[in-house]
């Protein structure tokens, strides 16, 4: 029995994705719910699970192809044996393991596709193997030449290709230190990030204001309570919990920083949905801490820890990255000293945190060394005045330098 594998529903308003990677190949056995492919959407990578246990029968689309929700991408022979290529005769050389290579050997070499219509992965394979796509018979949808077809054709002709002459021109290139270039297709996530960041620059009247904060008290509190905190809550006590909590109080006092512009109206929010920038294998993602104003420091740290883990695993959900009212980006974990972060529309402000660095400062007329951090607030000047931006940063600075304020709500 053959089961179709189709592109699943990807979230509200998302109608298409890019097939980023096949995790299985034709003939591979799969268990029910085992991922067989990875789809790239505008925000996250989504794995496509196998609906049944069986064997991969066909891969209908190639890596790099755009697919619509509900489109057929593969077939699975449920509960059956692999439709393996026929065993080679004794006097013949073994055929390639995948059917694409078998098709390349048996089918007549007819022009099947122009280079311009190849998928990015097929073009890359053609460049790496030297195979002319026009001489390969395509096994993809509508006769398209896929990456597997190209690689199969290269494998098929490899035994007859003279190895020694091919190595001759490669030696001078290696010894002469020839310059190389690599072209890699932008992921859908990276394309979306680029588009949105440029839109933000073109739309908002962006301005950045800076301040610095003495981290002495927060670092002392963290050092004193981190072991008890982790023992009780099962998560490490970091600095983000303090900053998110302090930001929520400052946003309550300066509501414009937590607002947004919709047409000719200003929308003020009486809640703080804090977007936190998290690194993922395919780029930066920004999940949202819902109603952060109601969470304790422990609740915030647990949420952020969960986001970080699932961002690395690629299991964040689309709805978890929508609807933020304010963003905090911590470039300090990568060593950044200072930056001007870009607003995440439709939000009107973003806070940038940076590395902690010991610097000489004056306290009570004396020069002392303190662990200092630069803060940067980028904001939309159409909505937020300079006075409001500075007041927000000062409120944040006061709360971090005297964490007791967070407890007594000052």
CORRANOR-V729992 format. One record per pair of residues at least 4 apart in sequence whose C-alpha atoms are under 6 Angstrom apart, sorted by the first residue. I is the first residue (numbers start at 1). J is the second residue. Records with the same first field share a line. If there is no record, write none. Layout:
# CORRANOR-V729992
I->J / J
This chain:
# CORRANOR-V729992
1->77 / 78
2->76 / 77
3->75 / 76
4->75
5->72 / 73 / 74 / 75
6->70 / 71 / 72 / 73
7->69 / 70 / 71
8->69
9->69
10->14
15->68 / 69
16->67 / 68 / 69
17->40 / 41 / 66 / 67
18->39 / 40 / 64 / 65 / 66
19->39 / 63 / 64 / 65
20->38 / 39 / 40 / 63 / 64
21->37 / 38 / 63
22->37
23->36 / 37
24->36
26->56 / 57 / 58
27->55 / 56 / 82
28->55 / 56
29->54 / 55
30->53 / 54 / 55
31->53
32->50 / 51 / 52 / 53
33->49 / 50 / 51
34->49 / 50
35->47 / 48 / 49
36->48 / 49
37->47 / 48
38->46 / 47
39->45 / 46
40->45 / 188
42->188 / 189 / 192
43->189
45->314
53->78
54->77 / 78 / 79 / 80
55->76 / 77 / 82
56->76
57->75 / 76 / 77
58->74 / 75
59->74
60->73 / 74 / 140 / 141
61->73
62->146
63->121
64->119 / 120 / 121
88->94
96->101
100->148 / 149 / 152
101->152 / 153
103->107
104->153
109->135 / 136
110->135
111->134 / 135
112->134 / 137
113->134
118->122 / 123
121->147
122->146 / 147
126->130 / 131
138->143 / 144 / 145
139->143
140->144 / 145
145->149
148->152
172->176
173->178
199->203
200->204
204->380
205->380 / 381
206->379 / 380 / 381
207->378 / 379
208->377 / 378
209->376 / 377
210->375 / 376
211->374 / 375
212->373 / 374 / 375
213->372 / 373 / 397
214->372 / 401
215->219 / 371 / 372
217->401
222->226
225->229
226->237
229->233
230->234 / 235 / 236
240->244
241->297 / 300 / 301
243->247
246->396 / 399
247->251
248->293
250->392 / 395
251->255 / 258
256->384
257->349
258->325 / 326
259->267 / 268
260->266 / 267 / 347 / 348
261->265 / 266
271->291
272->291 / 292 / 293
273->289 / 290 / 291 / 292 / 324 / 325
274->288 / 289 / 324 / 326 / 327
275->286 / 287 / 288 / 324 / 326 / 327
276->286 / 287 / 327 / 328
277->285 / 286 / 329
278->284 / 285 / 286
279->284
280->284 / 311 / 312
286->321
287->320 / 321
288->320 / 321 / 324
295->299
307->311
310->314 / 315 / 316
311->316
325->347
327->350
328->350 / 351
329->352
330->352 / 353
331->336 / 353 / 354
332->336 / 353 / 354 / 355
335->355
336->354 / 355
337->354 / 355
343->349 / 350
348->379 / 380
349->378 / 379
350->377 / 378
351->376 / 377
352->375 / 376
353->375
354->373 / 374
355->373
356->371 / 372 / 373
357->371 / 372
358->370 / 371 / 372
359->369 / 370
360->368 / 369
361->367 / 368
362->366 / 367
380->384
381->385
399->403 / 405
405->409 / 410
